Amino acid sequence: MNADPIYIFGAGGLGLEIKALLGRLPQWRLEGFYDDGRISSRTVHGLPVYGGIDALLEVRLQTDVYVVIAIGDPVQKARVSARLSQAKHIHYPVIIDPNAVLLDVSSIKLGEGSIISAGCVLTANISIGRHALINLNTTIGHDTVIGDHCSVMPGVNIAGNVSIEDVVLVGSGANVINSVTLGSHARIGAGAVVTKNVAPRKTVVGVPAREFPTS
């Protein structure tokens, strides 16, 4: 099998993890990183940094440029995605770790650029949006919808019939019970147990999860 070249946008810790994941997928050959916060021509994690968004937008060396956005913060990830969306030559493959389990593949929809990490279990009738990160050892139950640019951190349990709107962060070890909706731009604290709907742009923490005080 001939491996296709691919690049990671984001050279931080998540970028290192995505590098390791891509190393397990023989169809991809990782060429290096792009990152606005890094100096170009330097190496990170043993690979070159070619520049930031502007440099990536100018790439015309091949018909298709494949990129994974390795940014954990949903808001920042959405901004980068919006900037890159103007470039028709950039494409975003779905990345699935070989140790992830998709029980009913035919009923699971994964948006472009979504990442499913090792140890994740997705059951059936699930829809995951563009550039969503489903991090290590997360379980997602039936009839769940996850929007664009969400980040679900390691060890999360999402029960069935859950709706997660766009640009939501679900912290490590959180539990979201059946038939709950998490509004756009909501943030769920690590270890929280979410038993009722969370309004857009609200942060909840604790067991059971309650709105985090703003004053």
C-alpha positions as CSV (number, residue, x, y, z in Angstrom):
1,M,0.0,0.0,0.0
2,N,1.3,3.4,-0.9
3,A,1.0,5.8,2.0
4,D,-0.4,9.3,1.4
5,P,1.4,12.3,2.9
6,I,-0.4,14.0,5.8
7,Y,0.2,17.0,8.0
8,I,-0.9,17.9,11.5
9,F,-2.0,21.4,12.4
10,G,-1.1,21.8,16.1
11,A,2.3,20.8,17.4
12,G,1.5,20.6,21.1
13,G,0.7,17.5,23.2
14,L,-2.3,16.5,21.3
15,G,-0.3,16.8,18.1
16,L,2.2,14.3,19.6
17,E,-0.6,11.9,20.4
18,I,-2.0,12.2,16.8
19,K,1.5,11.6,15.5
20,A,1.5,8.3,17.4
21,L,-2.0,7.4,16.2
22,L,-1.0,8.1,12.5
23,G,2.0,5.9,13.0
24,R,-0.4,3.0,13.5
25,L,-2.2,3.6,10.2
26,P,-0.2,2.4,7.2
27,Q,-2.2,4.4,4.7
28,W,-0.7,7.7,6.0
29,R,2.9,9.1,6.0
30,L,3.2,12.0,8.4
31,E,5.4,14.7,6.8
32,G,5.4,17.3,9.6
33,F,3.5,20.0,11.4
34,Y,1.9,23.4,10.9
35,D,1.4,25.6,14.0
36,D,1.0,29.4,14.4
37,G,2.7,29.3,17.7
38,R,5.9,27.6,16.5
39,I,8.9,28.9,14.6
40,S,9.0,27.5,11.1
41,S,12.1,25.5,10.0
42,R,12.4,24.1,13.5
43,T,11.6,20.5,14.4
44,V,9.0,19.4,16.9
45,H,8.6,15.8,18.0
46,G,11.3,14.9,15.5
47,L,9.5,16.4,12.5
48,P,9.7,19.8,10.8
49,V,7.3,22.7,11.4
50,Y,6.5,24.3,8.0
51,G,4.8,27.5,9.4
52,G,1.3,28.5,10.5
53,I,-2.1,28.9,8.8
54,D,-0.9,31.3,6.2
55,A,1.8,28.9,5.1
56,L,-0.6,26.0,4.9
57,L,-3.1,28.0,2.9
58,E,-0.4,28.7,0.3
59,V,0.6,25.0,-0.1
60,R,0.3,24.1,-3.8
61,L,2.8,21.3,-4.1
62,Q,0.2,18.6,-4.8
63,T,-3.4,18.3,-5.8
64,D,-4.6,17.2,-2.4
65,V,-3.2,18.2,0.9
66,Y,-4.3,16.1,3.8
67,V,-4.4,17.6,7.3
68,V,-5.5,16.7,10.8
69,I,-6.4,19.5,13.2
70,A,-4.9,18.6,16.6
71,I,-6.3,21.3,18.8
72,G,-8.2,20.3,22.0
73,D,-9.9,23.6,22.7
74,P,-13.2,23.6,20.7
75,V,-13.3,27.4,20.2
76,Q,-9.8,27.7,18.9
77,K,-10.3,24.6,16.8
78,A,-13.4,26.1,15.2
79,R,-11.5,29.3,14.4
80,V,-8.7,27.4,12.7
81,S,-11.2,25.3,10.8
82,A,-13.0,28.4,9.6
83,R,-9.7,29.9,8.3
84,L,-8.7,26.8,6.5
85,S,-12.1,26.2,4.9
86,Q,-11.3,28.8,2.3
87,A,-8.7,26.4,0.8
88,K,-10.3,23.9,-1.5
89,H,-7.0,21.9,-1.8
90,I,-7.0,20.9,1.9
91,H,-8.8,17.8,2.9
92,Y,-9.5,16.3,6.3
93,P,-9.6,12.5,6.6
94,V,-11.4,10.7,9.4
95,I,-8.8,9.1,11.7
96,I,-9.8,6.0,13.7
97,D,-7.3,4.2,15.9
98,P,-7.2,0.4,15.2
99,N,-8.1,-0.2,18.8
100,A,-11.4,1.7,18.7
101,V,-14.6,-0.3,18.4
102,L,-17.5,0.7,16.2
103,L,-20.1,-1.9,16.9
104,D,-22.5,-1.1,14.0
105,V,-20.3,0.7,11.4
106,S,-23.2,1.0,8.9
107,S,-25.2,3.2,11.3
108,I,-22.3,5.4,12.5
109,K,-21.6,8.7,10.6
110,L,-18.3,10.4,11.1
111,G,-17.7,14.0,9.8
112,E,-14.6,15.0,8.0
113,G,-11.6,15.5,10.2
114,S,-13.1,13.6,13.2
115,I,-10.7,11.6,15.4
116,I,-11.6,8.4,17.2
117,S,-8.8,7.5,19.7
118,A,-7.8,4.1,21.1
119,G,-10.1,2.4,23.5
120,C,-13.2,4.2,22.4
121,V,-16.5,2.2,21.9
122,L,-19.3,3.6,19.7
123,T,-22.4,1.5,19.6
124,A,-25.1,2.2,17.0
125,N,-26.9,5.0,15.2
126,I,-24.4,7.7,16.1
127,S,-23.6,10.9,14.2
128,I,-20.3,12.8,14.9
129,G,-19.6,16.1,13.3
130,R,-16.6,17.7,11.6
131,H,-13.3,18.0,13.4
132,A,-14.7,16.3,16.5
133,L,-12.2,14.7,18.9
134,I,-13.3,11.6,20.7
135,N,-10.4,11.0,23.0
136,L,-9.1,7.8,24.7
137,N,-11.4,5.2,26.3
138,T,-14.7,7.1,25.7
139,T,-18.0,5.3,25.3
140,I,-20.8,6.7,23.2
141,G,-24.3,5.1,23.4
142,H,-27.0,4.7,20.8
143,D,-28.8,7.5,19.0
144,T,-26.3,10.1,20.1
145,V,-25.5,13.2,18.0
146,I,-22.2,15.2,18.5
147,G,-21.8,18.4,16.6
148,D,-18.9,20.1,14.8
149,H,-15.6,21.0,16.6
150,C,-16.5,19.3,19.8
151,S,-13.8,17.8,22.0
152,V,-14.6,14.8,24.3
153,M,-11.7,14.2,26.6
154,P,-10.4,10.8,27.9
155,G,-12.6,8.4,29.8
156,V,-16.0,10.0,29.1
157,N,-19.2,8.0,29.2
158,I,-22.0,9.4,26.9
159,A,-25.3,7.5,27.3
160,G,-27.9,6.9,24.6
161,N,-30.1,9.6,23.0
162,V,-27.7,12.4,23.9
163,S,-27.4,15.6,21.8
164,I,-24.2,17.6,21.9
165,E,-24.3,20.7,19.9
166,D,-21.3,22.4,18.2
167,V,-18.1,23.6,19.9
168,V,-18.7,21.8,23.2
169,L,-15.9,20.6,25.6
170,V,-16.6,17.5,27.7
171,G,-13.9,17.1,30.4
172,S,-12.1,13.9,31.3
173,G,-14.1,11.3,33.1
174,A,-17.5,13.1,32.8
175,N,-20.7,11.1,32.5
176,V,-23.6,12.3,30.5
177,I,-26.9,10.4,31.1
178,N,-29.6,9.4,28.7
179,S,-31.6,12.0,26.7
180,V,-29.6,15.1,27.8
181,T,-28.8,18.0,25.5
182,L,-25.5,20.0,25.8
183,G,-26.0,23.4,24.2
184,S,-23.5,25.0,21.8
185,H,-20.2,26.2,23.4
186,A,-21.1,24.5,26.7
187,R,-18.2,23.2,28.9
188,I,-18.5,20.2,31.1
189,G,-16.0,19.9,33.9
190,A,-13.8,16.9,34.5
191,G,-15.6,14.1,36.4
192,A,-19.0,15.9,36.2
193,V,-22.2,13.8,36.1
194,V,-24.6,15.6,33.8
195,T,-28.2,14.7,34.6
196,K,-30.1,17.5,32.9
197,N,-29.8,19.8,29.9
198,V,-27.0,22.3,29.8
199,A,-27.8,25.7,28.2
200,P,-25.6,27.1,25.5
201,R,-22.3,28.7,26.6
202,K,-22.7,27.5,30.2
203,T,-20.1,25.6,32.3
204,V,-21.2,22.9,34.7
205,V,-19.2,21.0,37.2
206,G,-19.7,18.5,40.0
207,V,-21.9,15.5,40.9
208,P,-24.6,16.1,39.9
209,A,-23.4,18.8,37.6
210,R,-24.4,22.3,38.4
211,E,-23.8,25.6,36.7
212,F,-20.4,27.0,37.6
213,P,-20.8,30.4,39.4
214,T,-19.6,33.3,37.3
215,S,-19.1,35.7,40.3
